[in-house]
């Protein structure tokens, strides 16, 4: 090592301070999340850790906000082919090389990222999602009807997995009966650890999902039908047409974002409401004034997608810390959402919390494009449960949370019992067949610029 090299190392050692051990991919991080968050907030809202190749960790609300809004110095780019600067996208650590692929426009920088969002906005705006509410309500109704007479339900398997999956496929223009092909791999690929004996089976399911998705892409390209897939097939990225590999990455992003995050939020909220029956009754009675603020509070407290990685694209100083080009950064939305300087009593759920400016959908130019979908589907599921199973009780022994929360803070199972009730209509399979007819005949998956009226569902 030359003298100059040694000076650089010494400078980095002094600059990369304070140093902490931080690994969000361990069960210990899930178990000790609040303690770890308090420690970082109190001592080092921006810190350096040597785990996973070394990276910065931002946990303070102000620091996360400033960094996330500094798009001129931060890159989301995942340069899989090594054609640009070799950046590794939003995952820390990046996936193994054999499974490395660009994660859609979330792992792109402007201008391509902006062109994709402009293409999809007419399908995902508040007005666009409002049109789908009658459709969502029917899927919710049918899912509950399958269990209502038994007095037993698993809120994950029997409700919160089904509704987001069916709606996402409908919006994409993929036949909704195929939700079972996509459902398990979308969730299991997140919660199955690399060393699990079930890993190969899950990878096989993911391959099958990918093959089906490719088939849908090719079919829609040949015989167009309304939906997000069609919009992407016809996308003009400032004169560039994306290839199939790039499109598959975008479609996989829409599936992952549409499925697992809403499921996670709904399951955690239903579990908490079961543990706090007085609050559950209060929410049910006062939903007209309380549901919106309660939704934001559940989003803040549980933060389904806990954070994102970035790469510094230039030397800079932000929030009082000096960074160098090429260094990696973890932006923790979840920890920023527990900062006591912004959220009084942050480790307590307050369904009436005011000024709840959480970062659960991210911040800046990469803020989640599906936030309107998540909020709407969550509210329709929760209110239906409150109406039809008002006395439900979750089984704490049967509840299974994701072992780690590094990617998604989710749940695999949430069994519950309740006083049995009466069915209101057809079962799930028959309902999905009727809803598919409505999608086809009414062209429900058209953008709001072409179709402004809501779905008409005959029950």
N, C-alpha and C positions, 0 to 999 in steps of 0.2 A: 504493500500500500504506500502510495506517495504521500508527501506532506500535505499536498492540496486535498487528496482524497480523505485523509484523516481529519482535516479541518471541516470538510463537508459532513462527515459522520458525526463529529462533535457538535456541529451546528444543529444537525437534525435532532440529536439527543436532547439538546437544550430546548429546541423549538417544539418537539413532540411531548408536550408536558401540559397538564399532569398525565401520568400513565396509570391505566387501570386494567384489570383483567375483566373482559366483557365477552361473554359468549351467549347470545340469545338462543342458540340452537340446543341448549341443554335443558333437561327437566328442571334443574335447579333454578334456572332463570324464570320458568313459569311459576314455580313454587314460591320464589322469593321476589317476584316482580316489584311489589310495592317497596320492600326494603331497599332493593338495588336502585330503584328510581329515586327514593329519598336521598340515598347516599350521593348519587350523581348530581342531583339538583343542589344539594347543600355544599358539595365540594368542587365539582367540576362539570358544569353543564355542557362543556365541550372537552373531550378527553381523547387520548390516544390509547389504543389497545393493540397488542401484538398478535392477537388471535386472528386466524384466517388470513394470514399474509400481512397483517397490519392494516389498521384503518382508524379513521376518526369516528367518534360517536357523539352525536348531538342530542341532548335530552331536554335542555331547558326550552321553555316555550318561546322566549324571545330569540334565542339562538337558532332554533329550528326555523322559525319564521323568517329571519334574516337570510339564512342560508338557502332555504327553499325558494326564496324570491330572487336569488342572485343567479338567474339563468345564464347570464353572460360569462359566469365563471364555473358553472357546473354542467356536466354532460350526463345524459342518460344512455348514450350510445352503447350498443353492444355490437362490436365490430367482429362478428363471427368469422368472416373470411380474411381478416387482417388487411383490409383495403384502405383503412384510414389510420387511426392512431392506436388501435389495439385495445380500446377501452372495453370493459367487461360488463356493462349494463347495470342493472339495479340489484342483482343478487350478490350477497357477500356471505360465504364464498360463491364464486360462479359455479354453475353445474359442471359435472365431469365433461371433458371434451367430447366424449362419445354421444352425449345427450345435449350438447350445446346448440341452441337455436335462439334467434332473436325473438324477444317477447313482444312482438307487435310494436305499435307506435309508442308504447310506454318505454321501449328501449331505443327510441329514436330521438334525435334533436330536430329543431326547426331547420329547414322549412317543411320537411316531409311529415314530421309529427303534426304540424299545423294543418297541412292538407288533409290528412286522415281525419282529424277532428272535425274539420269543416264538412267533410263528406258524411260523417255519421251524425252530426248535430240534429238534422231534421228528423231523425228517428228516435232521438233520446232526450229532447227538450221536455220541459214540464208539460207543455200542451200535447206533445206527442205521446207521452206516457199516460196522460189522463184518459186518452181514448181506449186504453187497454183495461181499465178498471173492471168493466163487466166481464171480460174474459178471465181476469185474475180471480174475481169473486166466484166464478163457476168452478175453477180448478180447486180453490180453497174449499168450497162447499162439497164437492165430490170427494176430496181427500178426507174430510171430516166425516162425511156420510159412511165411508168405508169402515169407520171405527166407532161411530157414535152409539150404536146399539150394544156394543160389547163392554163399554165402560173402561176400556184400556186403549192407550195409544202410545206410540213412540213419536214424540214431537219432531225428531230429526228424520227418521226413516219414513214416517207416514204423512208428514206435512211439509216441514221446512226444507227437505231435500227436493220434494216434488214440484212445488209451485214455482220457485225461481227457475228450475230446469225447463219446465214446460214453457213458461213465458219467454225465456231466452231463446229457445229454439224457434218458437213462433215468430218472434221479432226478426230472427235471422232468415226465416223462410225455409227452415228445415222441418220436415214432417214431425209433429209433436209426439207421435207414438214412439219415436226413436229416443225419447228422453232416457230410457233405461240404458242405452248404449253409452251415453255420455255421462250419466250421473255418477256411477261408482268411480271411474277413473278420475273424474274432475275433483272428487274429494280425496280419494285414497292416495293419489299421487302427492298430495300435500302432507297427509298425516302418517304415511308409511316410511319409517326410517330406512336409510340405505342398507343397513345390515339385517333387515327383517327377513325372515324366511318366506314372507308373503310378497317380497319385492318383485320377484320374477312374474308372478301372476298379475300384479298391478301393472307392470310394464307391458305385459301382453294385452291387458285391457286398454291401456293407453294407445298401443299400436293399432288395435282394432278401432278405437275411436278416431284416430288420425286417418285411417283408411276410409272410414265412413265420411269423415269431414271432407277428404279429398274428393270422394265420389260425389258429394253434394255440390262441391265447388264446380266440378266439371259439368255436372248435369245442369246447374243454373246458368253456367256460361253458354251452354248449347240451347237450353230452353228456359229463358228468363222467367222468374217469378218474383214477386215483391219481397223485399227484406234486406237485411244488412249484408248478406252475402252478395246479392245482386248489386247493391250500392258499391261494394268493394271491388267486384269484378269490373265494373264500369268506371272506377275511380281514375281521375286524371290528376296525377301529382305533378302539376306544373309541366305537363308534356311527357311525363314518364309514366309508363304502365307497370305496376308491380308484377313480379313473377309469382308463380304458384307458391314457392317456398315462403316468400314474404307474406302473401295473403294468408297462408295457413297459420303463420305466427300471429297475425292480427285476429283471426277467427278464434284461435286458442286463447288469446287474451280476453276476448269477449265472453267466452264460455267460462273461463276461470273467474273472471270478475263478476259474471252474472250468477254463477252457482254458489260458490263456497262462502263468499263474504256475507250474503244475505241470510243464508242458512245459519251461519255462526251467530250473527246478531240476534236473530229470532230465537234461537235455542237459549242463548244466555239470558235474554230478557224474560222469556217464559219461566226459566228456572228461578230467576230472582223474584219474579212476581209470585211464584209458588212459595218461596221461602218467606215472603212478606205479604201474606194474604190481605192484611188491612190496606196496604198500598195498592194491591191488585183491585180490591173493591173500589178504592178511591179513583183509580184510573178508569175503571169501567163506568162509574157514575159520572165522572167529569170529563169524559173523553173529548167533548167538543172544545174545551178550553185547555185540556191537559195533554192530549195525545201528541201534539206537535213538539212541545217542550220535552216530554218524556222520551220521545224518539231520539231527539238530539242528545239527551243525557245518556241513554243506553249506547248510542254511538260513541260518545266521549269516553264513557267508563270502560266499555269492552273493546273498542277500537279493533274491529275484525282483521284488518290488514295493518299490523303494528308499525310498519316502516318501510323505507325504500333506500336503496344504495344510490350513490352518485360518484362520479369521478371529477376531480378538479381539472378543468381544461386550461387553466392559466394560473400562474402564481398570483396570489391575492391575499388580502387581509380582510376578514369579515368577522364581526362580533368580537373583535379584539384578539383574534387568533390568526397566525400566519400559516398559510397553506401553500403547497407546491403543486405544480402541474403533475398530473398522473396519480396523485394520492387519492385514496378511496375514503368515502364518507358514508356513515349510516345516519339517516334522519329518522329519529324515532317519533312517529306521530303519537304512539301510545304513551310514551313518557312525557312528551310535551303536553298531553291532555291531563296529566296529573300534577302539573306545576302549581304549587299553592300560591304563587305570586299572581296567578291569573284566575285560578279556580279555587275559591274558598272551600275548605274541607274536601279536597279533591278525591279522597278514597271512599267517599260516601255518595250514593246515588240520591240526587235531589231532583225529582221529576218536574219541579217547578223552577229549576235553575234559570236565572236570567243571564242574558248576554253570553250565551254559551258558544263562544267562537272556537270550537274544537277543530282539530286538524285531521279528523278520521278519514276524510276523503283526499287527504294530501293538500298541498298548497302550491300556488304558482301555476305555471303553464301546463303542468302534468296532473292537475287536480282531476280526480276520478270523473270520467265522462258519464258513468252510469249511476251517479248519485241519486238522480230522480227516480230511477227504477228501484233502487234499494229501499229508499224511504217509502215509496208507494206500496211495494209488495210486503214489506215488514208491517206496515199499518193494517193492511187488509187481513193478513194472517192473524195478527195479535187480536184485533177486534172481533174476528170470527170466533176465536177461542174463548174470549171473554163472554161472548153472547151464548155460545152453545155448550161450553164446559166451564161454567163460572166457578165451580168448586174443585177444579182439578188440583191434584197433588202430585208433584214429581217425586219419583223414587230416588233418593240420594245414593242408594247402593247400586242402582242400575245406571246412573248417569256416567257417561264416559267422555271426558274431555280429551282434546288432543294432548299428547304427551309433551309436546313442545309447541311454543307459540312464535317461533322465529319467522314463519311465513304467514300463517293464518291462526288467529286465536279461535279455534273451532271446537265443535262437539261432534262425537260419533253417534252417541245414543242419549236419549232423554225420555225414558219411559214414565208414564203417568197414569193415574186412575182418576175416575170422575163418575158422577151419577149418570147412568146411561140415558140417552135421549132418542128422539125419532129421526129417521132419515128424512131429508127434504127433497130428494130427487134421485137421479140415476147414479150408478157407480162410476168409478174413475174411468175405466176403459170406454164405456159407452159415452161418457161426457167428453172425453178427448176426441172421440170420433166425430161428435157433433161440433166441437170447437174447431176441428180441422176443416170441416165444411164451411164454417163461418169465415175462417181465415182465407180459404180459397175463393168463396163466392163474393165476400165483401172486400177482398184485397186488404185485409187489416194491416198487413206489414208494409204498406206503402208509407212514404215519409209524410209528415204532417203538412208539407207544402202541397201534396197531391190529395190527401184525404184528411179532412179535419173532423169529421163526425166520429163518435165513439162506436165501439163494437155493439152490434145488436144480437143479443143472445136469447134464443127462445128456450124457455125452461118448462 
